[in-house]
């Protein structure tokens, strides 16, 4: 599986303007822009871009392009892996990058990508049609959402074998794992469910009274969900979860959500803004100057994928 360095070239001359997708990186303390990396052609055509960050490295999946892009956040250098299938989700794990396609879980060796190795795909496990998100749990376990069958698959990360199947509310998409719990978002039923990984069953299912979108994120005290009606939903992680709305917006919104420690940011794509959450209200704002799709945080950086810039 070839890996190649993509040159960062901007077309010019004759007033030509082509819409493009970019990974834009800002400093979290000053909000100053550090780097903007044009993503491969056709990323801008996708409504299914996936983003995750780990160890100051960003990974962007190009949906129907089947391309996975590694970006060094310090230098802006990018390398591209051709996964060979439509990408649904990307998750940067402790020592592997996990990608779901239409029916498979793909394991990428991040070191091989960074070094320009010839075969960074070290595992490809056929699971079932209709896969969604993937997260790393504890004890060498992966959890994979299967939207079509309305289940979450417990997968042995060493063998790719499905060890258990957990029935969840209809069409699960986004997931997050924290402190042994696995949280699953099901937009069709407007619920957030918590999986007990010891019993492999749903321990509780919470009615959000919202139109959830994308992945949930977690802070030490709460799970946060993007509500397309124009708010964020905050679910307390206590013994009796309380559901509340935060950062209410006047109009519906669409975009991504990210958390790092206690810090939460979200993208309002229509407003072309990334917005910080402070005490349940809007804090600082970033003008993205294009439609934001995804956002991720590191300890020092804010990473956003935007579409609509000029190439």
C-alpha positions in Angstrom: 0.0 0.0 0.0 1.8 3.1 -1.2 2.4 6.1 1.0 3.5 9.4 -0.6 4.2 13.0 0.4 1.7 15.4 -1.1 3.1 18.7 -2.2 1.3 21.8 -1.0 0.5 23.7 -4.2 -1.9 26.5 -4.7 -3.2 27.1 -8.3 -3.1 30.6 -9.5 -3.1 32.8 -12.6 -6.1 34.0 -14.7 -8.1 34.6 -11.5 -8.9 30.9 -11.2 -10.6 29.9 -8.0 -11.3 26.3 -7.1 -13.0 25.3 -3.8 -10.8 23.3 -1.5 -10.7 21.6 1.9 -8.0 22.6 4.4 -6.8 21.5 7.8 -6.3 24.7 9.7 -4.3 24.8 13.0 -4.6 27.5 15.6 -2.8 28.0 19.0 -5.2 27.4 21.8 -3.8 30.2 24.0 -3.6 33.0 21.5 -5.9 31.7 18.7 -3.2 32.7 16.2 -3.1 30.6 13.1 -0.1 28.4 12.9 -0.5 26.5 9.6 -3.1 25.8 6.9 -2.7 22.5 5.0 -4.6 22.0 1.7 -6.1 18.5 1.7 -6.1 16.3 -1.4 -8.4 17.1 -4.4 -11.9 15.8 -3.9 -11.9 16.1 -0.1 -13.9 19.3 -0.6 -16.6 17.3 -2.4 -17.2 15.0 0.6 -19.7 15.6 3.3 -18.1 12.8 5.3 -14.7 14.0 6.4 -13.2 12.4 9.5 -10.7 14.0 11.9 -8.8 12.8 14.9 -5.5 14.0 16.6 -3.0 12.3 18.9 0.6 13.3 19.9 0.5 16.5 17.8 -0.4 14.6 14.7 -3.7 14.9 12.9 -5.4 12.2 10.8 -8.0 13.2 8.2 -10.1 10.7 6.3 -11.5 11.6 2.9 -14.8 9.7 2.9 -15.5 8.4 -0.6 -11.9 9.2 -1.7 -10.6 6.3 0.4 -7.6 8.5 1.4 -6.2 8.9 4.9 -4.0 12.0 5.5 -1.4 12.3 8.2 -0.4 15.9 9.1 2.5 16.9 11.3 1.0 19.8 13.2 4.3 21.5 13.8 5.5 21.5 10.2 2.4 21.0 8.1 4.0 18.2 6.2 1.4 15.6 5.0 1.5 12.0 3.9 -1.4 10.2 2.3 -2.4 6.5 2.7 -4.7 5.0 0.1 -7.0 2.8 2.3 -8.7 1.6 -0.9 -12.3 1.9 0.4 -14.8 4.6 1.4 -13.8 5.8 4.9 -16.5 6.2 7.5 -14.5 7.0 10.7 -10.9 7.5 11.9 -9.6 7.1 15.4 -6.0 7.6 16.4 -5.3 5.1 19.2 -2.4 4.4 21.5 -0.3 2.7 18.9 -2.5 2.3 15.9 -4.8 4.4 13.7 -8.2 2.7 13.2 -10.4 3.3 10.2 -13.8 1.9 9.4 -15.0 1.4 5.9 -18.3 0.1 4.6 -17.8 -3.3 6.1 -14.2 -3.5 7.4 -12.0 -2.4 10.3 -8.6 -1.3 9.0 -5.5 -1.0 11.2 -2.8 1.5 10.2 0.7 1.6 11.6 1.3 5.3 12.3 5.1 4.8 12.5 5.2 3.3 9.0 3.2 6.3 7.7 5.5 8.8 9.3 8.6 7.0 8.0 7.2 6.6 4.5 7.0 2.9 4.8 5.5 0.9 1.9 2.9 -1.1 3.9 1.3 0.9 6.7 -1.9 -1.2 6.5 -1.2 -4.0 9.0 -4.7 -5.3 9.5 -8.0 -5.5 7.6 -10.8 -7.2 9.3 -14.1 -7.9 7.6 -16.9 -7.3 10.1 -20.3 -6.6 8.6 -21.9 -4.0 6.3 -22.9 -0.6 7.6 -20.0 0.3 10.0 -19.8 3.6 11.7 -17.5 4.9 14.5 -14.7 3.1 16.3 -13.2 3.7 19.8 -10.5 2.0 21.9 -11.7 0.6 25.2 -9.8 -1.0 28.0 -8.2 -4.5 28.0 -7.2 -4.5 24.3 -10.8 -4.0 23.2 -12.2 -2.0 20.3 -15.8 -1.0 20.0 -17.3 -0.6 16.5 -20.7 0.9 15.8 -22.7 -1.1 13.2 -25.4 1.3 12.0 -27.3 -1.1 9.8 -27.8 -3.8 12.4 -28.2 -1.3 15.3 -25.5 -3.0 17.3 -22.0 -2.2 18.8 -19.4 -4.8 18.1 -16.8 -5.7 20.8 -13.6 -6.5 18.8 -10.3 -8.0 20.0 -7.8 -5.5 18.8 -5.1 -8.2 18.4 -7.1 -10.6 16.2 -9.9 -8.5 14.8 -12.4 -11.1 16.1 -15.8 -10.1 17.3 -16.1 -11.2 20.9 -19.6 -9.8 21.6 -22.5 -8.0 20.0 -24.4 -5.4 22.0 -27.9 -4.4 20.9 -28.3 -0.6 21.0 -31.0 1.9 19.9 -31.4 2.4 16.2 -28.6 3.4 13.9 -25.7 4.2 16.3 -23.1 6.5 14.9 -20.7 8.4 17.3 -19.1 6.9 20.3 -16.6 7.9 23.1 -14.9 5.8 25.8 -13.8 7.0 29.2 -13.1 5.5 32.6 -14.3 2.0 31.5 -17.6 3.3 30.1 -18.5 3.3 26.4 -21.1 6.0 25.4 -23.0 5.5 22.1 -25.1 8.2 20.3 -28.2 7.1 18.3 -29.6 10.1 16.5 -32.7 8.4 15.1 -34.0 7.6 18.7 -32.3 10.8 20.1 -30.6 8.8 22.8 -27.2 8.5 24.5 -26.5 5.0 25.8 -23.9 3.7 28.2 -22.4 0.2 27.6 -21.3 -1.8 30.6 -18.1 -3.5 29.1 -18.1 -6.2 31.8 -21.6 -7.4 31.0 -21.6 -6.3 27.3 -25.1 -4.8 27.7 -26.7 -1.3 27.7 -26.5 -0.1 31.3 -28.6 3.0 30.7 -30.2 4.9 27.8 -30.8 8.6 28.1 -33.4 10.6 26.2 -31.6 13.8 24.9 -34.7 15.7 23.6 -32.4 16.9 20.8 -31.4 16.2 17.2 -27.9 14.9 17.9 -25.1 14.9 15.3 -21.6 13.4 15.0 -19.5 12.1 17.9 -20.1 12.8 21.6 -17.1 14.0 23.6 -16.4 13.6 27.3 -14.9 15.8 30.0 -14.3 14.7 33.6 -17.8 15.6 34.7 -20.0 15.3 31.6 -20.7 13.9 28.1 -21.3 16.6 25.5 -23.5 16.1 22.4 -24.0 18.4 19.4 -27.6 19.4 18.9 -28.4 20.4 15.3 -31.3 22.5 16.6 -28.9 25.1 17.9 -27.3 24.0 21.2 -25.0 21.6 23.0 -26.4 19.0 25.2 -24.6 18.3 28.5 -25.2 15.0 30.3 -23.8 14.8 33.8 -21.7 11.6 34.4 -23.1 11.1 37.9 -25.1 8.2 39.3 -28.3 10.0 38.2 -27.4 11.7 34.9 -28.9 15.1 34.4 -29.5 16.4 30.9 -29.3 20.1 30.1 -28.7 22.5 27.2 -25.7 24.8 26.9 -24.6 27.5 24.5 -28.0 28.0 22.9 -27.8 29.5 19.4 -30.6 31.4 17.6 -30.5 29.2 14.5 -29.9 25.5 13.6 -26.3 24.6 13.3 -24.0 21.9 11.8 -20.4 21.0 12.5 -18.1 19.2 14.9 -17.4 19.0 18.6 -14.2 18.4 20.5 -12.9 18.2 24.1 -9.5 18.1 25.8 -9.5 17.9 29.6 -12.1 20.4 30.7 -12.0 22.4 27.5 -14.9 22.1 25.0 -15.0 23.7 21.5 -17.5 23.3 18.7 -17.8 24.4 15.1 -20.9 26.2 13.7 -20.4 25.5 10.0 -23.1 27.9 8.8 -21.6 30.8 10.8 -18.0 29.8 9.8 -17.0 29.9 13.5 -15.3 27.7 16.1 -16.6 28.6 19.5 -15.3 27.8 23.0 -17.6 26.7 25.8 -17.1 28.5 29.2 -19.5 27.8 32.0 -22.2 26.6 29.7 -22.0 29.9 27.6 -20.1 31.0 24.5 -16.5 32.0 25.2 -13.8 32.9 22.6 -14.5 32.6 18.9 -12.4 31.7 15.9 -13.4 33.1 12.4 -12.7 30.1 10.1 -13.5 32.1 7.0 -15.1 29.0 5.4 -17.5 26.3 6.3 -16.2 24.3 9.2 -16.8 20.6 9.3 -14.7 18.9 12.0 -12.7 20.0 15.0 -10.1 18.4 17.3 -8.0 19.6 20.2 -4.5 18.9 21.5 -3.0 20.3 24.7 -1.8 23.4 22.7 -3.7 23.4 19.4 -7.1 23.7 17.8 -7.5 21.8 14.6 -10.3 22.4 12.2 -11.2 21.0 8.8 -12.9 23.6 6.6 -14.3 23.6 3.1 -14.9 26.5 0.8 -11.5 28.2 0.7 -9.9 29.2 -2.6 -7.4 26.8 -4.2 
